[in-house]
Amino acid sequence: MSEAAENAFQEALRATVLRFRIEEQSIRSNFGRQVLEGSADVDDFDHIGLLERPTRRFLIDAVLRALDWDPDNPEQMVEEARSRSLHGDRLFFDYRGVARSRAPALLVEAKGFDTETPRQPRETEPSSGEMARLISRALGDLKAESDKPLLLAVWSGWLKDLRDYVRSMTSDDQKMLRRVVITAGRWMIIFADPVGAFIDTGVPDPDSIHCLRSLEEIERNSALIFRLLHRKRLVDALPLTLSVREALAVIEPSTISGFFRGVVLSTQMVGPARKRYPSRSVHPAVVFIAGGRLFAVTDYLGDATEEPRDATDLPAYLQTLQTKGDTFEQSTLSRLGRIDLTPSPLDRFPLALRKTTVAERYPPLPESMTALEEANRPERPKLMWSTGERGAVREYLVITGTVWFYKLAAPFGRDCDFHEWPKARAQRVAAAAPHMGGSAISFTASGNAQHCAHEHIQGLRAARCQLLDIDTHLCCRACIFHAVCWEVSDLPELPCPV
């Protein structure tokens, strides 16, 4: 992030704190009057302290917005997120900041403005460093199920609630969680390593727990807060696919190290309720590698082509898509001033851009199902990605290298009986029923040259196929990813005739 963005946050934070200090007494008085008049819940206010609801409204929301987390935007934050503990108890969390995939990246638990900071019973407030060490030891005791009261009882309960909430998340969501925050507005505690703090066994590293004990400390540490919590530092806020106009504003042409051809496809079920059928629209995309990430510049202005459900129409369709793709590619390269580039083959796609990169930071437990799956998954690139666009259920980017589609007009190799369900059934390797007609997850059917009716191969494909979400029955020899998914040493496992 730029220095300008950091300075803008610092100014916004300073203005928020100043405004709250000026209006604090008025806020307290107004909420007290609303409680007496019955227009506000007594749970929101007591006559001694400023409690959670007004703290969130007048202070915490403003700080989150300054960090580019908008509590009013459900695509960024979900308020009062609900879950259940391992024992089935209902759990609540005030804010959950989400990534484009809807996975949680940030959890924020709000407390009332006058809530005490963590300390030991009958002791004064510790320094920031000692506070982090106390919390670390308390979490270690909590994991060890120790009964000794290291912190005030209310704080022991809050830490338990935080741990229960994080533990209630799926393992995938835990891997994506970047930060957990508990704050009363006037103080803030940031857990920079939530998995280490709440999931891993043992005492967490106190250096990963940042305690800011007052508004003054929060202001002085604005750079730290920005670095730890700013939305664009925690999630990739740029969409996976861009229009040409968006690409010109985002991509610095000199940073482009190469590109691949690809398509963005969207599948929907259409037609009357009693005779639904799949329709798959396809847009060419030029997939640039720039600055260590993907940018799929997509022909959203042009009309989509429709993948034919009749396999005999596939050769003509591939020619039409190639013409559209070539035209869009040349136009895009020209507008970016990079006509020197040519498309790269799939074997040059960088492994570092696999989606599993994040998960590898948190290795699965030995002998777990996840560990077994990882051990059986060969090292290969991820070449199909969900676009993550809002409301898009079956929309994917498929990277196709030097060609424009993942299906071949005809499979290579010798003729194979397993394209047809009756012949596969005769050899006792077919599913109980044939795959007939197209579906949302497969455009091949028994009898198509691109179809595979061999049921046993489905298990072999599960850990390696790039396209299972869109083509469950595509013959591997009719797919451009054949050499990506199957190595020479794997070929004897395939039932295809040699």
N, C-alpha and C positions, 0 to 999 in steps of 0.2 A: 504494500500500500504506500501511497505517496506521503511525503511530509505534510503536504497541504491538507490531506484527509485527517492526519493525526492532529494538526493544529486546529482544524475545524471542530473535531471532537472536544479538544481541550477548551475551546471557547464555549461550545454548547454546554459542557459540563459546568463550567464556571457560571454561566448564565442561569442554569437550572438551580444550582445551589444557592446563588444570590436571590433568585426569585422566591425560592422556598423559605429562606430565612426572613425575607421581608413579609411574606404572607402567612408564616407559620401560626402566629397567634390568631389571625383572622380565620384560618382553616380550622383550628381547634374550636373557636367560638361558634362558627357556622355549623359544624357537625354536632356540637353539643346542643345547639338550638334545634337542629333537625331531629335529634333523638327525643328531645322533650316534646316536640310537635308531632312525633310519630311518623315523620317522613323518612327516617333513616333507622336502620336496625340497631338495637342496643348492642348487638354483637360487634358492630363496627366501631364502637366508641365507649370509653369509660371516662369518668370525670378526672382521671389522673393522667392518662397517657393517650397518645395519638396511635390508633391501632392500624391494622393492616390495610383496610380498604382505602382510606384517604392517603396512606403512605404510598400505595401503589399508584393511585390516580395522580397525585401531585408531584411525585419524586421518581419512583422507580420506572414508570412508563416513559418519562422524559429521558432518563439516562439510556434506556434501551433504544429509544428512537435515535438518539445521538450516536449509538453504536450500530445503526442501520438495521435494528430489529424492530419491526413495527408491530406492536401488540394488536392492532386493528386489522392486520393483514393475515388471514388464515393460511396463506401460502408461506408465511415466514414464522408465525408464532401461533401456537394453540394454547389458549388460556384454560386454567383449571383442568389440565390433562388428567385423565383417569386411568388407573391400572388396578391390578390386584396383586397382593403379595403371594409368596409361595404357599401360604396357608389359606389363601382365598379371601383375605381381608381386603376391603376396598381402600385404594390409595388415591390421594389427590396431590397434584403439583400445580403451582400457580402459573408457570409459563414453561412452554416447551418450544424452543426454537428448532425449526426443521430445515433440512436440506431439500434440494429439488426432488430427491427420491422419497421424501416424507420421513426419512430416518431422522431421529432426534440428534441434533448437534450440540444443543445447549439446554440445560435445565436451570430454572431460576425459582427458588422458593422465597417468598416474601414474608416478612414479619413486620409487626408494628414498629413505628419510628422509635418509641421509647423502650423497646425490648433490650434487655441486657446483653452484652457481649459474653462469650464463653469464659468461664473462670472456674477455679476450684471452689468447693463449698467453704464459706467463711474466709475466703481470701479476696484481696483486692484485684482489680483488673490487671492482667499481665501485659508485658510488652508484646508487640506484634510477633516477634520471633518466638517468644515463649508460648504465645497463644497457639501458633501453628504446631509447636511441639506437643502441647497439651491435646489438641485435637487429634494429632497423629497417634498418640498413645491411647487416647480414648477409643479411636477406631480399631486399633489393635486389640484392645480389651474386648470390644464389642464382637469382633470376629472370633475371639477365643472364648466368648460367652462368660467373661469374668463378671462378677457381681460387685466389684469394688467401685464406689462412686467417685470417679476421677473428676468429673465436671458436675455443675449444677444439674439437678434431676431433669429440668426442662430441656437442657441441651443434650443430655444423654438420649432423651426421647426423640429430639429432632434428628440427631445423627442416625439413630436407628431407623426413623422414617425415611431419611435420604437413602440409606443403604437398602431398605426394603424396596423402595421404588426402583432403584437402579437394578437390583437383582430380579425384579419382576419383568424387566425388559427382555426381549429375545436376545440371543447371543449376537445376532447380526447387528441389532440396534445398539447393543453395548459397545461393539467394536467401532461404531460410527460416532458415539458420544464423545465430544471433545472437552466440554467443561460442565461443571455443576457449580452453581452460585447460591449462597444463602445470604440475604441482605435485609436490613431494616431501613435502608435508605441512608441513614447516618453512619452505618458501618457495612462492610462488605467482606465476605470470605469466599475466595475463589479456589475451587479444586481443579487444578490444571491437568491432573491425571485421574479421572473418575474411576477407571478400571482398577488402577493401583490402590486408590483410596477405599473403594467400596466392594470390589469383587475379589481381587487377589488376596491370598492369605498373608498373614503377618502384618507388621506395623508399616503403614505407608511412609513414603519419604516426606518429611515435614517441609522440605524445600519446594514441594509441588503444591503446598497449601499456602495461599497468600492472604494475609489478614490485614485489613485496613480498618482501624478502630474508630475513625471519626470522619466527619465531612472534610476536615482539614487534610487528613491523610489521604482521603479519596481524591481530593483536588491535586495534592502534591504528586500523586502516583497516576495521573491521567494517562501517561505514556504506557505504563504497565497494563492498565485496564484496557486501553485500546489494543495493545499487542495481544492480550489474552482473549478478548471478548468480541472484537469487531467482527461483524458478520462475514465480511468478505475474506477474513483471515481464517474463519472456521469452516466455511463452505464455499464451494465453487459457485458463485452466484451467476456466472455466465451460462447461458443455455448451451446445450451440446450442439444444436443446429442453429445456424444463423442465415438470414437473408443476405444478399450481396450488399445491400445498404448497411446492415449491421456489421458485416465483416469489414467494410472499409473504415468504420469508426473504431473497431476493436483491434484488428490485426495490423501490426507493423510489418510491411512486406519484407523488410530486410531480415526479420527473425524467422521467416519460413525456411525450414530445412528440407522440406519435401512434401509430396502430397500423394494421395491414393484416390482412386475413384470409388464411388459408393452410391447407395440409394437410401432414401428414407421411404419406408413403406408403412401404410396404415391399413388395417384389416377391420371390416365391419360386417355384421350380418344384416342383410337387407331383404326386402320382399315381404309378402304377406305372412302373417303369423303361422299359417299352416304349411308354408313352403318357403322357409328362410334359406338363403344361400349366401356364401361369403363374397364380398367384393374387396379387392386389394388394390389400392392406389399406390403408385410408385413415382417418386420424384428423384431425378439425378442429383448427386451431391459430390462436391469436390472437397475431400477431407485433408485439410492442411495440418501439418505438425509445426507448431510455432510456440516458442517459449516453453517447451516441455509439456504441451497439452494439445488436445484435439480441437479443431474447429471445422465442423461439417457445414460448409457453405452450400446451401440447398436452393434449387430452382423453384422457389415458392411462387414466383410470378407466372411461370409457365404452367400449362395444363398438365395434370397428372396423366400418366398412362395407366391402364388397367391390366394387371396380369391376367392372361387368359386362363380360364378353368379347363378349356379343351386343349389337351397337350399338342394336338396337331397344329394349333395356331401359334405355338411357342416360337418357332424359327422366325416367322414374320414379326412377331412382337419384339424379339431380341434386336432385330435390325432397326425397328422404329426407335427403341430405347437408346441404341447406340448413336443414332443420328441426333437425337435430342441431347444426349449427354455430351457428345463431342462439341456441339454448338455452344452449350452452356459452359463447358470447360474453357474453351478458347476465350469466350467473353469475360469470364471471371479472371483468368490469368492476365488478360490485357488490362482490365480495370485495376488490378493490383500491381501492374508493372512487372510481372514475373513470367513473361512468355518464355524465359529460358528453362523453365521447369518441365519435366515429363513425368508421367505417372509411375509410381514405384510398384514393384511386384509385392505380393503378400509376404514373402519371406523376409522382407526388409521392414515389416511393421515392428516397432519397438516393443519388446516384452515389458518394459517399464510402464507402459500405459495400460496394463491389465487392470481390471477392476479389483482384483484381489490384493493390490498393493497396500491398501489401507488395512485390510484384515491381517496381513502378515506382520503388522506391528504388534498384534496381540495373538501370539501362537495359541492354537487350541490345546486343551489338556491332552496329555498322552492317553492313547487307547479310547478317546472319545470318538463318536461317529464322525465329527468334523475332521479330526486328525486322520482317521482312516480314509475319508474321502480325499483329503489333501494329499495323502501318501500315494493314492492311486491316480491322481490327476497329473498327467505329464506337463512339462513346462511348455506352454504354447500361448500365443497371444489371444486376447479377447477381440473378436472381430464383429460381434453384433452387440449393440447397446440399446437399451430403452432410451428414448429421447427425453423422458421426464417432463414432457410438456403438460401443462395443466389440462386435465380432463381427457388426456390421451391414454387409452387402456392398452391397445395393441398397436403401438407405433414404435418403430425401431429404425435405427441406423445400422446398415450392413455395409462393411468395408469390403470392397471387391477387387482392389488392386489395380490391374491394368485393363480389366474388362468392366462392363456396366451391370452385370447381373450375376447372381450366384448359381443359377441353374444353367446347365448346358442343353443345347437343342436336342442332344441324344447322348446316352451314356457311352463312355469309351470301353473298350475291351470286348470280349466274346459275348454272344447272346446268353441270356440268363433266364432260367425258368422262374426265378423268384420275383419277377415283376408282376406275376399273376397269382392271385390267391388260390385258385383251384390247383395249380401245379405245386405251389408251396405246401398246400394242405395234403396233397398226395404223398409228399415226402415228410409229412408230420412235423413241419416247422412253421406252420401258419397259425395266426390267431384264431380264436373261436369263430369270429365272424369277419368277413372281408371289409376293408376300408373302401366304401363306395361313395363317389361324389366328393366334392370339395368340402372342407370345413375351415373354421377360422384359424386352425393351427396346422392345416395341411392342404395344399392345392394339388396333391397327387392322389390318384385312386387306382385300385386294382385294374391292371391292363395297360396303364400308361407306361411308356418306356422309362419314365423317370421315377416310377414307383417301386418301393421295396416291400414285399409282403412277408419277408422272412422275420418271424417274431423274435427269434433268439438274438438277432443282432441288436435289438432295441436296448438290451442290457449293456452291450459293449459300447453303444453310441452314447449312453447316458452321461458318461464322464468326459466325453471328448467332442461331441457334436456341437457345432457353433449355432445350429439353426433349430433346435428342438422346439423353441417357442413358436415357430412359424411354419415348420415343415417336418412333422413327426415321421413321415413315411417317404422322405426323399431318398432315392438311391444314392449311395456315396459316390458311385462312379458317374453320376449325373450332376455332381456338385463341384464347384471350383475349389472348395476347401478340402478336397480329398487328400492332398499332400500335406495339408496343415494338420488334419485330424489323425491321419494314419501314417506312421513311419514304415519304412521298408520291412523292419523286423515284425511289424504288426500284421502285415498282409496275409500270412497264413491263417489268421483268425477269421478272416472274411470268408463268407460262403460263396463268393463270386467264382465262376469258372476261370481257371488260369489260362 
